[in-house]
């Protein structure tokens, strides 16, 4: 089965390290863990 392709904007990467918005950082980390299911 082929996997979906996903394009990540640089804002996604910066959200991983932006400590000013911890709730956004938590959500981004959770989404990041699911990227193994996609072609990034």
mmCIF entry with sequence, helices, sheets and N, C-alpha, C, O atoms, coordinates in Angstrom:
data_MODEL
# 
_entry.id   MODEL 
# 
_entity.id                         1 
_entity.type                       polymer 
_entity.pdbx_number_of_molecules   1 
# 
_entity_poly.entity_id                      1 
_entity_poly.type                           'polypeptide(L)' 
_entity_poly.nstd_linkage                   no 
_entity_poly.nstd_monomer                   no 
_entity_poly.pdbx_seq_one_letter_code       
;(UNK)(UNK)(UNK)(UNK)(UNK)(UNK)(UNK)(UNK)(UNK)(UNK)(UNK)(UNK)(UNK)(UNK)(UNK)(UNK)
(UNK)(UNK)(UNK)(UNK)(UNK)(UNK)(UNK)(UNK)(UNK)(UNK)(UNK)(UNK)(UNK)(UNK)(UNK)(UNK)
(UNK)(UNK)(UNK)(UNK)(UNK)(UNK)(UNK)(UNK)
;
_entity_poly.pdbx_seq_one_letter_code_can   XXXXXXXXXXXXXXXXXXXXXXXXXXXXXXXXXXXXXXXX 
_entity_poly.pdbx_strand_id                 A 
# 
loop_
_entity_poly_seq.entity_id 
_entity_poly_seq.num 
_entity_poly_seq.mon_id 
_entity_poly_seq.hetero 
1 1  UNK n 
1 2  UNK n 
1 3  UNK n 
1 4  UNK n 
1 5  UNK n 
1 6  UNK n 
1 7  UNK n 
1 8  UNK n 
1 9  UNK n 
1 10 UNK n 
1 11 UNK n 
1 12 UNK n 
1 13 UNK n 
1 14 UNK n 
1 15 UNK n 
1 16 UNK n 
1 17 UNK n 
1 18 UNK n 
1 19 UNK n 
1 20 UNK n 
1 21 UNK n 
1 22 UNK n 
1 23 UNK n 
1 24 UNK n 
1 25 UNK n 
1 26 UNK n 
1 27 UNK n 
1 28 UNK n 
1 29 UNK n 
1 30 UNK n 
1 31 UNK n 
1 32 UNK n 
1 33 UNK n 
1 34 UNK n 
1 35 UNK n 
1 36 UNK n 
1 37 UNK n 
1 38 UNK n 
1 39 UNK n 
1 40 UNK n 
# 
_struct_asym.id          A 
_struct_asym.entity_id   1 
# 
loop_
_struct_conf.conf_type_id 
_struct_conf.id 
_struct_conf.pdbx_PDB_helix_id 
_struct_conf.beg_label_comp_id 
_struct_conf.beg_label_asym_id 
_struct_conf.beg_label_seq_id 
_struct_conf.pdbx_beg_PDB_ins_code 
_struct_conf.end_label_comp_id 
_struct_conf.end_label_asym_id 
_struct_conf.end_label_seq_id 
_struct_conf.pdbx_end_PDB_ins_code 
_struct_conf.beg_auth_comp_id 
_struct_conf.beg_auth_asym_id 
_struct_conf.beg_auth_seq_id 
_struct_conf.end_auth_comp_id 
_struct_conf.end_auth_asym_id 
_struct_conf.end_auth_seq_id 
_struct_conf.pdbx_PDB_helix_class 
_struct_conf.details 
_struct_conf.pdbx_PDB_helix_length 
HELX_P HELX_P1 AA1 UNK A 10 ? UNK A 17 ? UNK A 10 UNK A 17 1 ? 8  
HELX_P HELX_P2 AA2 UNK A 22 ? UNK A 33 ? UNK A 22 UNK A 33 1 ? 12 
HELX_P HELX_P3 AA3 UNK A 34 ? UNK A 37 ? UNK A 34 UNK A 37 5 ? 4  
# 
_struct_conf_type.id          HELX_P 
_struct_conf_type.criteria    ? 
_struct_conf_type.reference   ? 
# 
loop_
_atom_site.group_PDB 
_atom_site.id 
_atom_site.type_symbol 
_atom_site.label_atom_id 
_atom_site.label_alt_id 
_atom_site.label_comp_id 
_atom_site.label_asym_id 
_atom_site.label_entity_id 
_atom_site.label_seq_id 
_atom_site.pdbx_PDB_ins_code 
_atom_site.Cartn_x 
_atom_site.Cartn_y 
_atom_site.Cartn_z 
_atom_site.occupancy 
_atom_site.B_iso_or_equiv 
_atom_site.pdbx_formal_charge 
_atom_site.auth_seq_id 
_atom_site.auth_comp_id 
_atom_site.auth_asym_id 
_atom_site.auth_atom_id 
_atom_site.pdbx_PDB_model_num 
ATOM 1   N N  . UNK A 1 1  ? 0.844  -1.171 0.000  1.00 0.00 ? 1  UNK A N  1 
ATOM 2   C CA . UNK A 1 1  ? 0.000  0.000  0.000  1.00 0.00 ? 1  UNK A CA 1 
ATOM 3   C C  . UNK A 1 1  ? 0.896  1.243  0.000  1.00 0.00 ? 1  UNK A C  1 
ATOM 4   O O  . UNK A 1 1  ? 1.867  1.314  0.754  1.00 0.00 ? 1  UNK A O  1 
ATOM 5   N N  . UNK A 1 2  ? 0.572  2.196  -0.830 1.00 0.00 ? 2  UNK A N  1 
ATOM 6   C CA . UNK A 1 2  ? 1.366  3.423  -0.875 1.00 0.00 ? 2  UNK A CA 1 
ATOM 7   C C  . UNK A 1 2  ? 0.919  4.375  0.238  1.00 0.00 ? 2  UNK A C  1 
ATOM 8   O O  . UNK A 1 2  ? -0.236 4.377  0.664  1.00 0.00 ? 2  UNK A O  1 
ATOM 9   N N  . UNK A 1 3  ? 1.866  5.167  0.681  1.00 0.00 ? 3  UNK A N  1 
ATOM 10  C CA . UNK A 1 3  ? 1.591  6.123  1.739  1.00 0.00 ? 3  UNK A CA 1 
ATOM 11  C C  . UNK A 1 3  ? 1.348  7.497  1.136  1.00 0.00 ? 3  UNK A C  1 
ATOM 12  O O  . UNK A 1 3  ? 1.848  7.811  0.056  1.00 0.00 ? 3  UNK A O  1 
ATOM 13  N N  . UNK A 1 4  ? 0.586  8.302  1.835  1.00 0.00 ? 4  UNK A N  1 
ATOM 14  C CA . UNK A 1 4  ? 0.348  9.674  1.406  1.00 0.00 ? 4  UNK A CA 1 
ATOM 15  C C  . UNK A 1 4  ? 1.623  10.483 1.551  1.00 0.00 ? 4  UNK A C  1 
ATOM 16  O O  . UNK A 1 4  ? 2.440  10.224 2.435  1.00 0.00 ? 4  UNK A O  1 
ATOM 17  N N  . UNK A 1 5  ? 1.783  11.459 0.680  1.00 0.00 ? 5  UNK A N  1 
ATOM 18  C CA . UNK A 1 5  ? 2.902  12.384 0.774  1.00 0.00 ? 5  UNK A CA 1 
ATOM 19  C C  . UNK A 1 5  ? 2.445  13.604 1.552  1.00 0.00 ? 5  UNK A C  1 
ATOM 20  O O  . UNK A 1 5  ? 1.316  14.070 1.401  1.00 0.00 ? 5  UNK A O  1 
ATOM 21  N N  . UNK A 1 6  ? 3.348  14.117 2.395  1.00 0.00 ? 6  UNK A N  1 
ATOM 22  C CA . UNK A 1 6  ? 3.039  15.275 3.225  1.00 0.00 ? 6  UNK A CA 1 
ATOM 23  C C  . UNK A 1 6  ? 4.139  16.302 3.036  1.00 0.00 ? 6  UNK A C  1 
ATOM 24  O O  . UNK A 1 6  ? 5.324  15.973 3.091  1.00 0.00 ? 6  UNK A O  1 
ATOM 25  N N  . UNK A 1 7  ? 3.746  17.544 2.815  1.00 0.00 ? 7  UNK A N  1 
ATOM 26  C CA . UNK A 1 7  ? 4.686  18.657 2.741  1.00 0.00 ? 7  UNK A CA 1 
ATOM 27  C C  . UNK A 1 7  ? 4.651  19.378 4.077  1.00 0.00 ? 7  UNK A C  1 
ATOM 28  O O  . UNK A 1 7  ? 3.580  19.740 4.564  1.00 0.00 ? 7  UNK A O  1 
ATOM 29  N N  . UNK A 1 8  ? 5.826  19.588 4.676  1.00 0.00 ? 8  UNK A N  1 
ATOM 30  C CA . UNK A 1 8  ? 5.902  20.312 5.940  1.00 0.00 ? 8  UNK A CA 1 
ATOM 31  C C  . UNK A 1 8  ? 6.465  21.707 5.710  1.00 0.00 ? 8  UNK A C  1 
ATOM 32  O O  . UNK A 1 8  ? 7.567  21.876 5.189  1.00 0.00 ? 8  UNK A O  1 
ATOM 33  N N  . UNK A 1 9  ? 5.705  22.669 6.100  1.00 0.00 ? 9  UNK A N  1 
ATOM 34  C CA . UNK A 1 9  ? 6.152  24.054 6.040  1.00 0.00 ? 9  UNK A CA 1 
ATOM 35  C C  . UNK A 1 9  ? 7.140  24.287 7.184  1.00 0.00 ? 9  UNK A C  1 
ATOM 36  O O  . UNK A 1 9  ? 7.113  23.560 8.177  1.00 0.00 ? 9  UNK A O  1 
ATOM 37  N N  . UNK A 1 10 ? 7.992  25.269 7.060  1.00 0.00 ? 10 UNK A N  1 
ATOM 38  C CA . UNK A 1 10 ? 8.976  25.546 8.108  1.00 0.00 ? 10 UNK A CA 1 
ATOM 39  C C  . UNK A 1 10 ? 8.319  25.922 9.429  1.00 0.00 ? 10 UNK A C  1 
ATOM 40  O O  . UNK A 1 10 ? 8.935  25.772 10.484 1.00 0.00 ? 10 UNK A O  1 
ATOM 41  N N  . UNK A 1 11 ? 7.102  26.401 9.394  1.00 0.00 ? 11 UNK A N  1 
ATOM 42  C CA . UNK A 1 11 ? 6.424  26.741 10.646 1.00 0.00 ? 11 UNK A CA 1 
ATOM 43  C C  . UNK A 1 11 ? 6.164  25.504 11.496 1.00 0.00 ? 11 UNK A C  1 
ATOM 44  O O  . UNK A 1 11 ? 6.084  25.596 12.721 1.00 0.00 ? 11 UNK A O  1 
ATOM 45  N N  . UNK A 1 12 ? 6.033  24.354 10.854 1.00 0.00 ? 12 UNK A N  1 
ATOM 46  C CA . UNK A 1 12 ? 5.854  23.108 11.603 1.00 0.00 ? 12 UNK A CA 1 
ATOM 47  C C  . UNK A 1 12 ? 7.125  22.785 12.379 1.00 0.00 ? 12 UNK A C  1 
ATOM 48  O O  . UNK A 1 12 ? 7.067  22.399 13.546 1.00 0.00 ? 12 UNK A O  1 
ATOM 49  N N  . UNK A 1 13 ? 8.252  22.942 11.734 1.00 0.00 ? 13 UNK A N  1 
ATOM 50  C CA . UNK A 1 13 ? 9.524  22.677 12.405 1.00 0.00 ? 13 UNK A CA 1 
ATOM 51  C C  . UNK A 1 13 ? 9.769  23.667 13.542 1.00 0.00 ? 13 UNK A C  1 
ATOM 52  O O  . UNK A 1 13 ? 10.226 23.280 14.617 1.00 0.00 ? 13 UNK A O  1 
ATOM 53  N N  . UNK A 1 14 ? 9.468  24.927 13.306 1.00 0.00 ? 14 UNK A N  1 
ATOM 54  C CA . UNK A 1 14 ? 9.702  25.914 14.363 1.00 0.00 ? 14 UNK A CA 1 
ATOM 55  C C  . UNK A 1 14 ? 8.769  25.692 15.545 1.00 0.00 ? 14 UNK A C  1 
ATOM 56  O O  . UNK A 1 14 ? 9.127  26.012 16.678 1.00 0.00 ? 14 UNK A O  1 
ATOM 57  N N  . UNK A 1 15 ? 7.583  25.152 15.303 1.00 0.00 ? 15 UNK A N  1 
ATOM 58  C CA . UNK A 1 15 ? 6.640  24.883 16.395 1.00 0.00 ? 15 UNK A CA 1 
ATOM 59  C C  . UNK A 1 15 ? 7.180  23.828 17.356 1.00 0.00 ? 15 UNK A C  1 
ATOM 60  O O  . UNK A 1 15 ? 6.812  23.812 18.530 1.00 0.00 ? 15 UNK A O  1 
ATOM 61  N N  . UNK A 1 16 ? 8.045  22.953 16.868 1.00 0.00 ? 16 UNK A N  1 
ATOM 62  C CA . UNK A 1 16 ? 8.637  21.943 17.739 1.00 0.00 ? 16 UNK A CA 1 
ATOM 63  C C  . UNK A 1 16 ? 9.514  22.557 18.816 1.00 0.00 ? 16 UNK A C  1 
ATOM 64  O O  . UNK A 1 16 ? 9.634  22.009 19.911 1.00 0.00 ? 16 UNK A O  1 
ATOM 65  N N  . UNK A 1 17 ? 10.122 23.686 18.511 1.00 0.00 ? 17 UNK A N  1 
ATOM 66  C CA . UNK A 1 17 ? 11.099 24.292 19.414 1.00 0.00 ? 17 UNK A CA 1 
ATOM 67  C C  . UNK A 1 17 ? 10.630 25.596 20.047 1.00 0.00 ? 17 UNK A C  1 
ATOM 68  O O  . UNK A 1 17 ? 11.347 26.177 20.862 1.00 0.00 ? 17 UNK A O  1 
ATOM 69  N N  . UNK A 1 18 ? 9.457  26.058 19.691 1.00 0.00 ? 18 UNK A N  1 
ATOM 70  C CA . UNK A 1 18 ? 8.952  27.326 20.212 1.00 0.00 ? 18 UNK A CA 1 
ATOM 71  C C  . UNK A 1 18 ? 8.344  27.112 21.594 1.00 0.00 ? 18 UNK A C  1 
ATOM 72  O O  . UNK A 1 18 ? 7.237  26.587 21.714 1.00 0.00 ? 18 UNK A O  1 
ATOM 73  N N  . UNK A 1 19 ? 9.048  27.508 22.612 1.00 0.00 ? 19 UNK A N  1 
ATOM 74  C CA . UNK A 1 19 ? 8.605  27.294 23.988 1.00 0.00 ? 19 UNK A CA 1 
ATOM 75  C C  . UNK A 1 19 ? 7.625  28.367 24.467 1.00 0.00 ? 19 UNK A C  1 
ATOM 76  O O  . UNK A 1 19 ? 7.133  28.296 25.593 1.00 0.00 ? 19 UNK A O  1 
ATOM 77  N N  . UNK A 1 20 ? 7.340  29.355 23.623 1.00 0.00 ? 20 UNK A N  1 
ATOM 78  C CA . UNK A 1 20 ? 6.399  30.410 24.012 1.00 0.00 ? 20 UNK A CA 1 
ATOM 79  C C  . UNK A 1 20 ? 4.962  29.911 23.995 1.00 0.00 ? 20 UNK A C  1 
ATOM 80  O O  . UNK A 1 20 ? 4.106  30.462 24.687 1.00 0.00 ? 20 UNK A O  1 
ATOM 81  N N  . UNK A 1 21 ? 4.690  28.866 23.206 1.00 0.00 ? 21 UNK A N  1 
ATOM 82  C CA . UNK A 1 21 ? 3.338  28.316 23.120 1.00 0.00 ? 21 UNK A CA 1 
ATOM 83  C C  . UNK A 1 21 ? 3.396  26.813 23.395 1.00 0.00 ? 21 UNK A C  1 
ATOM 84  O O  . UNK A 1 21 ? 3.397  26.008 22.463 1.00 0.00 ? 21 UNK A O  1 
ATOM 85  N N  . UNK A 1 22 ? 3.443  26.437 24.672 1.00 0.00 ? 22 UNK A N  1 
ATOM 86  C CA . UNK A 1 22 ? 3.608  25.026 25.024 1.00 0.00 ? 22 UNK A CA 1 
ATOM 87  C C  . UNK A 1 22 ? 2.497  24.121 24.494 1.00 0.00 ? 22 UNK A C  1 
ATOM 88  O O  . UNK A 1 22 ? 2.756  22.967 24.152 1.00 0.00 ? 22 UNK A O  1 
ATOM 89  N N  . UNK A 1 23 ? 1.266  24.628 24.422 1.00 0.00 ? 23 UNK A N  1 
ATOM 90  C CA . UNK A 1 23 ? 0.177  23.780 23.922 1.00 0.00 ? 23 UNK A CA 1 
ATOM 91  C C  . UNK A 1 23 ? 0.379  23.455 22.442 1.00 0.00 ? 23 UNK A C  1 
ATOM 92  O O  . UNK A 1 23 ? 0.091  22.339 22.008 1.00 0.00 ? 23 UNK A O  1 
ATOM 93  N N  . UNK A 1 24 ? 0.868  24.414 21.672 1.00 0.00 ? 24 UNK A N  1 
ATOM 94  C CA . UNK A 1 24 ? 1.159  24.185 20.253 1.00 0.00 ? 24 UNK A CA 1 
ATOM 95  C C  . UNK A 1 24 ? 2.334  23.213 20.117 1.00 0.00 ? 24 UNK A C  1 
ATOM 96  O O  . UNK A 1 24 ? 2.349  22.362 19.227 1.00 0.00 ? 24 UNK A O  1 
ATOM 97  N N  . UNK A 1 25 ? 3.301  23.348 20.996 1.00 0.00 ? 25 UNK A N  1 
ATOM 98  C CA . UNK A 1 25 ? 4.463  22.475 20.968 1.00 0.00 ? 25 UNK A CA 1 
ATOM 99  C C  . UNK A 1 25 ? 4.049  21.023 21.251 1.00 0.00 ? 25 UNK A C  1 
ATOM 100 O O  . UNK A 1 25 ? 4.537  20.106 20.589 1.00 0.00 ? 25 UNK A O  1 
ATOM 101 N N  . UNK A 1 26 ? 3.171  20.810 22.209 1.00 0.00 ? 26 UNK A N  1 
ATOM 102 C CA . UNK A 1 26 ? 2.694  19.461 22.539 1.00 0.00 ? 26 UNK A CA 1 
ATOM 103 C C  . UNK A 1 26 ? 1.944  18.855 21.358 1.00 0.00 ? 26 UNK A C  1 
ATOM 104 O O  . UNK A 1 26 ? 2.160  17.694 21.011 1.00 0.00 ? 26 UNK A O  1 
ATOM 105 N N  . UNK A 1 27 ? 1.071  19.635 20.747 1.00 0.00 ? 27 UNK A N  1 
ATOM 106 C CA . UNK A 1 27 ? 0.310  19.144 19.593 1.00 0.00 ? 27 UNK A CA 1 
ATOM 107 C C  . UNK A 1 27 ? 1.233  18.814 18.414 1.00 0.00 ? 27 UNK A C  1 
ATOM 108 O O  . UNK A 1 27 ? 1.034  17.818 17.720 1.00 0.00 ? 27 UNK A O  1 
ATOM 109 N N  . UNK A 1 28 ? 2.228  19.648 18.201 1.00 0.00 ? 28 UNK A N  1 
ATOM 110 C CA . UNK A 1 28 ? 3.159  19.429 17.101 1.00 0.00 ? 28 UNK A CA 1 
ATOM 111 C C  . UNK A 1 28 ? 3.992  18.179 17.336 1.00 0.00 ? 28 UNK A C  1 
ATOM 112 O O  . UNK A 1 28 ? 4.236  17.412 16.404 1.00 0.00 ? 28 UNK A O  1 
ATOM 113 N N  . UNK A 1 29 ? 4.428  17.967 18.567 1.00 0.00 ? 29 UNK A N  1 
ATOM 114 C CA . UNK A 1 29 ? 5.196  16.759 18.887 1.00 0.00 ? 29 UNK A CA 1 
ATOM 115 C C  . UNK A 1 29 ? 4.358  15.501 18.669 1.00 0.00 ? 29 UNK A C  1 
ATOM 116 O O  . UNK A 1 29 ? 4.860  14.496 18.166 1.00 0.00 ? 29 UNK A O  1 
ATOM 117 N N  . UNK A 1 30 ? 3.093  15.558 19.043 1.00 0.00 ? 30 UNK A N  1 
ATOM 118 C CA . UNK A 1 30 ? 2.200  14.413 18.844 1.00 0.00 ? 30 UNK A CA 1 
ATOM 119 C C  . UNK A 1 30 ? 2.015  14.122 17.355 1.00 0.00 ? 30 UNK A C  1 
ATOM 120 O O  . UNK A 1 30 ? 2.033  12.964 16.940 1.00 0.00 ? 30 UNK A O  1 
ATOM 121 N N  . UNK A 1 31 ? 1.841  15.156 16.568 1.00 0.00 ? 31 UNK A N  1 
ATOM 122 C CA . UNK A 1 31 ? 1.692  14.981 15.120 1.00 0.00 ? 31 UNK A CA 1 
ATOM 123 C C  . UNK A 1 31 ? 2.984  14.473 14.507 1.00 0.00 ? 31 UNK A C  1 
ATOM 124 O O  . UNK A 1 31 ? 2.964  13.648 13.594 1.00 0.00 ? 31 UNK A O  1 
ATOM 125 N N  . UNK A 1 32 ? 4.111  14.968 15.013 1.00 0.00 ? 32 UNK A N  1 
ATOM 126 C CA . UNK A 1 32 ? 5.424  14.575 14.503 1.00 0.00 ? 32 UNK A CA 1 
ATOM 127 C C  . UNK A 1 32 ? 5.627  13.064 14.642 1.00 0.00 ? 32 UNK A C  1 
ATOM 128 O O  . UNK A 1 32 ? 6.209  12.430 13.762 1.00 0.00 ? 32 UNK A O  1 
ATOM 129 N N  . UNK A 1 33 ? 5.149  12.495 15.742 1.00 0.00 ? 33 UNK A N  1 
ATOM 130 C CA . UNK A 1 33 ? 5.298  11.061 15.980 1.00 0.00 ? 33 UNK A CA 1 
ATOM 131 C C  . UNK A 1 33 ? 4.534  10.232 14.952 1.00 0.00 ? 33 UNK A C  1 
ATOM 132 O O  . UNK A 1 33 ? 4.897  9.083  14.699 1.00 0.00 ? 33 UNK A O  1 
ATOM 133 N N  . UNK A 1 34 ? 3.491  10.788 14.361 1.00 0.00 ? 34 UNK A N  1 
ATOM 134 C CA . UNK A 1 34 ? 2.704  10.064 13.367 1.00 0.00 ? 34 UNK A CA 1 
ATOM 135 C C  . UNK A 1 34 ? 3.250  10.182 11.950 1.00 0.00 ? 34 UNK A C  1 
ATOM 136 O O  . UNK A 1 34 ? 2.714  9.565  11.029 1.00 0.00 ? 34 UNK A O  1 
ATOM 137 N N  . UNK A 1 35 ? 4.300  10.958 11.764 1.00 0.00 ? 35 UNK A N  1 
ATOM 138 C CA . UNK A 1 35 ? 4.817  11.160 10.416 1.00 0.00 ? 35 UNK A CA 1 
ATOM 139 C C  . UNK A 1 35 ? 5.437  9.903  9.814  1.00 0.00 ? 35 UNK A C  1 
ATOM 140 O O  . UNK A 1 35 ? 5.628  9.823  8.600  1.00 0.00 ? 35 UNK A O  1 
ATOM 141 N N  . UNK A 1 36 ? 5.750  8.929  10.652 1.00 0.00 ? 36 UNK A N  1 
ATOM 142 C CA . UNK A 1 36 ? 6.329  7.694  10.119 1.00 0.00 ? 36 UNK A CA 1 
ATOM 143 C C  . UNK A 1 36 ? 5.353  6.983  9.180  1.00 0.00 ? 36 UNK A C  1 
ATOM 144 O O  . UNK A 1 36 ? 5.755  6.125  8.393  1.00 0.00 ? 36 UNK A O  1 
ATOM 145 N N  . UNK A 1 37 ? 4.078  7.339  9.265  1.00 0.00 ? 37 UNK A N  1 
ATOM 146 C CA . UNK A 1 37 ? 3.050  6.742  8.414  1.00 0.00 ? 37 UNK A CA 1 
ATOM 147 C C  . UNK A 1 37 ? 2.933  7.421  7.053  1.00 0.00 ? 37 UNK A C  1 
ATOM 148 O O  . UNK A 1 37 ? 2.121  7.012  6.223  1.00 0.00 ? 37 UNK A O  1 
ATOM 149 N N  . UNK A 1 38 ? 3.743  8.459  6.820  1.00 0.00 ? 38 UNK A N  1 
ATOM 150 C CA . UNK A 1 38 ? 3.641  9.256  5.595  1.00 0.00 ? 38 UNK A CA 1 
ATOM 151 C C  . UNK A 1 38 ? 5.006  9.403  4.928  1.00 0.00 ? 38 UNK A C  1 
ATOM 152 O O  . UNK A 1 38 ? 6.040  9.225  5.570  1.00 0.00 ? 38 UNK A O  1 
ATOM 153 N N  . UNK A 1 39 ? 5.001  9.723  3.654  1.00 0.00 ? 39 UNK A N  1 
ATOM 154 C CA . UNK A 1 39 ? 6.214  10.134 2.940  1.00 0.00 ? 39 UNK A CA 1 
ATOM 155 C C  . UNK A 1 39 ? 6.353  11.631 3.121  1.00 0.00 ? 39 UNK A C  1 
ATOM 156 O O  . UNK A 1 39 ? 5.541  12.406 2.616  1.00 0.00 ? 39 UNK A O  1 
ATOM 157 N N  . UNK A 1 40 ? 7.371  12.029 3.836  1.00 0.00 ? 40 UNK A N  1 
ATOM 158 C CA . UNK A 1 40 ? 7.567  13.456 4.139  1.00 0.00 ? 40 UNK A CA 1 
ATOM 159 C C  . UNK A 1 40 ? 8.603  14.024 3.215  1.00 0.00 ? 40 UNK A C  1 
ATOM 160 O O  . UNK A 1 40 ? 8.921  15.210 3.297  1.00 0.00 ? 40 UNK A O  1 
# 
